[in-house]
């Protein structure tokens, strides 16, 4: 199994290491209006990975993106744009980074991180917050979901334009077998029907959401590679972390 580690602290990656990381391989261009909560996480002003804006000052991403680097001074978040390098959107500084207290870097379990942002008094009009599901909201095998990000394309470079693609929820038991028993109940699997589109380098931490109602069900986590035919990718299951998310936000006074 190949784990999509993308440590945001390091933005220059060797070829041998980059094969293990997250990208939207074979995706189609997506406007920010389609994913108004999508954010780009920057390290020292350079793109590194993705996340979802879930409130006026919190971004949900993947814990494995940060390794042992939790210094907020290294990071910023760009919102309100689908194009990274055209001067549009708003860049916001980060106040602190909190990873899930049960995160296991070896099993990639509880792969959640929250980034608390500095105060913003006005967002670009296009920006909306992601809708978190309740514990009663469910995904079933075959349900359509959408995944997006600015990760690397077939050219070997990350995309300046937001890319995305539709996928379908993959049977957990079959995904468990495909991953040699590596999965836990805090994970969900999805597969892209065309067998080409998939997340890879740079898409880590980005959203998996249900287009019909916009509910954010997953955080891009890991998989077997980029664009492998019918190979399911694995996402951290948002409903398994709702108590933690609300506890952190409540402690900060955000809710």
C-alpha positions in Angstrom: 0.0 0.0 0.0 1.1 3.5 -0.8 0.4 6.2 1.7 -0.2 9.8 0.4 1.9 11.7 3.0 2.2 15.3 2.1 4.1 17.2 4.8 3.2 20.9 4.2 6.5 21.9 5.8 8.3 20.6 2.7 7.3 22.1 -0.6 10.2 20.8 -2.6 9.9 17.0 -3.0 12.1 14.4 -4.6 10.8 12.3 -7.5 11.1 9.1 -5.4 9.0 10.6 -2.6 6.5 12.4 -4.7 5.0 9.1 -6.0 3.5 8.6 -2.5 1.6 11.8 -2.3 -1.8 13.3 -3.1 -3.0 14.9 -6.4 -6.1 15.3 -8.4 -5.0 13.1 -11.3 -7.1 13.4 -14.4 -9.6 15.9 -12.9 -11.6 18.5 -14.7 -11.5 22.3 -14.0 -13.8 23.4 -11.3 -15.0 26.9 -10.4 -14.9 28.0 -6.8 -18.6 28.5 -6.9 -18.9 24.7 -7.2 -16.8 24.2 -4.0 -17.1 27.5 -2.2 -15.6 26.2 1.0 -12.4 24.8 -0.7 -9.2 26.3 0.6 -5.6 26.1 -0.4 -3.1 25.7 2.5 0.2 27.5 1.8 3.6 27.0 3.4 5.7 30.1 3.3 3.4 31.4 0.6 3.7 28.3 -1.5 0.9 25.8 -2.1 1.1 22.6 -0.3 -2.3 20.9 0.3 -6.0 21.4 0.7 -8.7 21.9 3.3 -12.3 22.9 3.9 -13.5 26.1 5.5 -16.1 25.0 8.1 -16.6 28.2 10.0 -15.4 31.9 9.8 -12.1 30.9 11.5 -11.6 27.2 11.2 -10.3 25.0 8.4 -10.6 21.2 8.5 -7.7 19.3 6.9 -5.7 16.1 7.4 -3.3 15.6 10.3 -0.7 13.9 8.2 -0.1 17.1 6.2 1.7 18.7 9.1 4.1 16.0 10.4 5.7 17.5 13.5 5.4 21.1 12.2 2.6 22.9 14.1 4.1 26.4 14.0 1.3 28.5 12.6 3.8 31.1 11.4 4.7 28.8 8.6 1.2 28.6 7.2 -1.5 30.6 5.6 -4.8 29.8 3.9 -6.2 31.1 0.6 -10.0 31.2 0.2 -12.4 32.4 -2.4 -10.6 31.5 -5.6 -10.2 28.6 -8.0 -7.0 30.0 -9.5 -4.0 30.2 -7.2 -1.7 32.6 -9.0 -3.9 35.3 -10.5 -4.1 37.5 -7.4 -7.8 36.7 -6.6 -9.1 35.4 -3.4 -8.1 36.2 0.2 -5.0 34.9 2.1 -5.5 34.5 5.8 -2.8 33.9 8.5 -3.1 30.9 10.8 -3.4 31.3 14.6 -2.9 27.7 15.6 -3.0 24.1 14.3 -4.7 21.3 16.3 -4.4 17.7 15.3 -6.8 15.0 16.5 -5.7 13.7 19.9 -6.1 10.1 18.7 -4.2 10.6 15.4 -2.0 7.6 14.7 0.6 8.4 12.1 1.4 4.8 11.4 -2.2 3.7 10.8 -3.2 7.1 9.4 -6.1 6.8 11.8 -8.1 9.8 13.0 -6.4 11.8 10.2 -7.9 15.2 11.1 -6.4 18.6 11.8 -8.1 22.0 12.5 -6.4 25.2 11.6 -7.7 28.2 13.5 -7.4 31.4 11.4 -6.7 34.9 12.4 -9.8 37.1 12.5 -11.3 38.1 9.1 -13.9 40.8 8.9 -15.0 40.2 5.4 -14.7 37.2 3.1 -15.0 37.3 -0.7 -18.7 37.0 -1.5 -18.3 33.6 -3.2 -17.0 32.0 0.1 -19.4 29.7 2.0 -18.7 27.3 4.9 -18.9 23.6 4.4 -21.9 21.8 5.8 -20.9 19.2 8.4 -23.1 16.1 8.5 -24.8 14.9 11.7 -24.2 11.4 13.1 -27.5 10.4 11.5 -26.3 11.4 8.0 -25.1 8.3 6.0 -23.4 7.5 2.8 -24.2 4.2 1.1 -22.3 2.1 -1.5 -22.6 3.7 -4.9 -23.6 7.2 -3.6 -22.0 9.9 -5.7 -19.6 12.3 -4.1 -17.2 15.0 -5.3 -13.5 15.4 -4.6 -11.4 18.5 -5.5 -8.0 20.1 -5.1 -5.0 21.8 -6.8 -2.7 18.7 -6.6 -0.4 17.5 -9.3 -1.7 16.5 -12.7 -0.3 14.1 -15.3 2.3 16.7 -16.1 4.0 16.1 -12.8 3.2 19.6 -11.5 0.5 20.9 -9.2 -2.3 22.7 -10.9 -2.9 26.5 -10.8 -6.6 25.9 -11.4 -8.9 23.9 -9.0 -9.6 20.4 -10.4 -12.2 17.9 -9.3 -14.1 14.8 -10.2 -17.1 12.7 -9.2 -16.6 9.4 -7.4 -18.8 6.7 -5.9 -18.7 5.4 -2.4 -16.9 2.0 -2.4 -17.9 -1.0 -0.3 -16.0 -0.8 3.0 -15.4 -4.6 3.3 -14.0 -4.8 -0.3 -11.9 -1.7 0.4 -10.6 -3.3 3.7 -9.5 -6.4 1.7 -7.9 -4.2 -1.0 -5.9 -2.4 1.7 -4.8 -5.6 3.5 -6.9 -4.8 6.6 -5.3 -1.4 7.0 -8.7 0.4 7.3 -10.5 1.4 10.5 -14.1 2.6 11.1 -12.9 6.2 11.0 -12.4 5.8 7.2 -14.5 5.7 4.1 -13.5 4.7 0.5 -14.5 6.1 -2.9 -13.5 5.1 -6.4 -13.7 7.2 -9.6 -15.7 5.5 -12.2 -13.5 6.5 -15.1 -10.6 4.7 -13.5 -8.3 7.6 -14.2 -9.3 10.5 -12.0 -8.0 10.3 -8.4 -6.5 12.4 -5.6 -2.7 12.5 -5.3 0.1 15.0 -4.6 -1.3 18.1 -3.0 -5.0 17.1 -2.7 -4.4 15.8 0.8 -6.7 17.3 3.4 -9.2 18.4 0.7 -13.0 17.7 0.7 -15.1 14.7 -0.2 -18.7 15.9 -0.2 -22.1 14.9 -1.4 -23.2 17.1 -4.3 -26.9 16.7 -3.7 -26.8 18.5 -0.3 -23.2 19.7 0.0 -22.5 17.7 3.2 -18.8 17.3 3.9 -18.3 13.6 4.6 -14.6 13.0 4.0 -11.0 14.4 4.2 -8.6 13.2 1.6 -6.2 10.8 3.3 -4.4 8.0 1.5 -4.6 5.4 -1.4 -2.6 3.1 -3.6 -1.4 5.6 -6.1 -2.4 8.1 -8.7 -4.9 7.2 -11.4 -4.8 3.5 -10.9 -7.9 2.0 -12.7 -10.7 1.3 -10.3 -8.4 1.6 -7.2 -10.4 3.0 -4.2 -9.0 6.0 -2.3 -9.4 6.4 1.4 -10.8 9.4 3.3 -11.0 10.3 6.9 -14.7 10.0 8.0 -15.9 13.3 9.2 -18.8 11.9 11.2 -16.3 10.0 13.4 -14.7 13.3 14.5 -17.7 15.5 15.0 -17.5 15.6 18.8 -13.8 16.6 18.6 -14.4 19.3 15.9 -17.2 20.9 18.0 -15.2 20.7 21.2 -12.2 22.5 19.6 -14.4 25.1 18.0 -16.4 25.6 21.3 -13.3 26.0 23.3 -12.1 28.7 21.0 -15.5 30.5 21.3 -16.4 29.9 17.7 -19.7 28.3 18.5 
